[in-house]
Amino acid sequence: MRSALAALLTKRVRSTLAALLLFAACDGSGSQEGGVLATFDVGGEVFHVIVRNPATIQQLFDLRDGLSAANIPVGTLRTGPGEADHNLPWSWHLDPQEIEMAELAIEACDGTPSIVENDLAGYLALGSFCPWAATLVSLEELS
């Protein structure tokens, strides 16, 4: 009972802190700093996602801590490697605000980073990427 209560409190504190950090990172110009950098492995290929959505940040911490089975990043695909080229060597990235974690996703958006790279126009037309075999490799808080 005590460990379940501690886990719940830790989850709520982390969620509140994530929201406060993101709120504090706004400078009024619409640009944001902070969030997390999540690194995923999909069949031996790695890609990186900056996440600034507080709910998704919490989902990522829960996944890392073994409190969630939602391992599939589902996000809106954008061209370019992203802020500070965080998703190099790929010429695409997932939108930092429009990403969530899921346990299931439609097959149409499944794939590997190289499949997205080789059919970028098709994935952009679809609008999203959701690699079913994704494994969270690391999670780093950004300042």
N, C-alpha and C positions, 0 to 999 in steps of 0.2 A: 504494500500500500504506500509506504513511504517513498519508494523509488518511482512509482507511478506519479505521485504528487510532485516529486522533484523534477521529473521529465516534463510534466505539464507546465510547471512554473518556468523551467528553463526555456521551453518553447515559446511561452508568452513573453518572457523577458527578451529573448532574441528577436521575436517579431516586432516588439515595440522599439527596440534599439535600431533595428533595420529601418523602420519607418522614420524614426528621428534622424538617423544619419542621412537618409535620402532627403528629408525635408531641409536639413541644415546645409546640404550640398547645393541646393538651388541658390543661384546668385541673383535671381530676378530677371535675368536676360533670357531665360528659357534653357540655357545650357546647364548641364548637371555634371558633377563629378561624383566619385564614389561608386557604390554598388559592389558587385563581386565579379571576379573573372573565374568562370567555370571552364575546366578543361575536360573534354570527353574523348574517349577512345571508341572507335567503331570499326571492328574488324581489323585492328592494327593501324588504322588511320586516326590521326588526332585533329580535333578542331577546338576552337576557343570561342566562348560566348561571354560578352559583358552583359550583365543583368542589372537593371535598375528598378525593376518592378518588385515592390516589397513582398507581395504574396509569393512570387517565384523565388525570391531570395530565401524566404522561410522554407519553401519546398526543397530547395537545394541543401540547406542545412539539415533538414529532416532526412533527406536521402543520405547525406554523408554520415549522419549519426545513426543510421539504421532504423529510423522511425517511419520511413516511407518506402513504398515499392514503386513510386512514380519516377522511373528512370529515363523516360523518353522526353527529351527537350522538343517542344513543338513551338516553332516560331515563324514569324514573317521574314522571308528571305529578302535581303537587300544586296545591291551590287557593291563591289569594293571590299577590301579586307577589313573595313571598320576602323574605329577610332585607334589612332596610333598603330595602325596595321596589325591589330591584335589577332586577326585570324589568318595571317600569312602562313603558308604559301597560297592559300585559297583566295580567289577573286570575288568572294561573297562573304556575307556575315548575316547573323540573325539580329533583328531589331532589338536593342536592349530593353525597351519597354513592352514589346509585344511578344513575349515568350512565356511559356508556362511548362510545367512538368506534368506528364501524364503516364498512366499505366498502360493505356491502349491508344492507338491512333490509326487512322486510315492507311491502307497500304500504299496509296498513290504517292504520299510524301516520304515514304521510307527510302533509305538508300545509305550510301557512304559518302564522305566528303568528295572523293574523286568522281563518283557518279554525278553528284550535283555539279561539280566543276565541268565535267564533260557534256552535261545537258543543262547548262545554266539557264538558257532561254526557256526550256520546258519547265524547270522548277520555278522560275520567276513567274511564268504564266499560271502555274498552279498556286503560287503565292507562299508556299511554306515548305519546310523541311522537318521531318520527324523520324530520325533514325531509331528504329526499333531496338537495335543491338547496342545502343549507346551505354557506356559505362562511365560514371563520373570518376575521373582520375584525380582531380584536385579542385580545390575551392579556395580562392584568395580574395580577401577583402581589399578593395581599392580605396585610396584616399583622394 
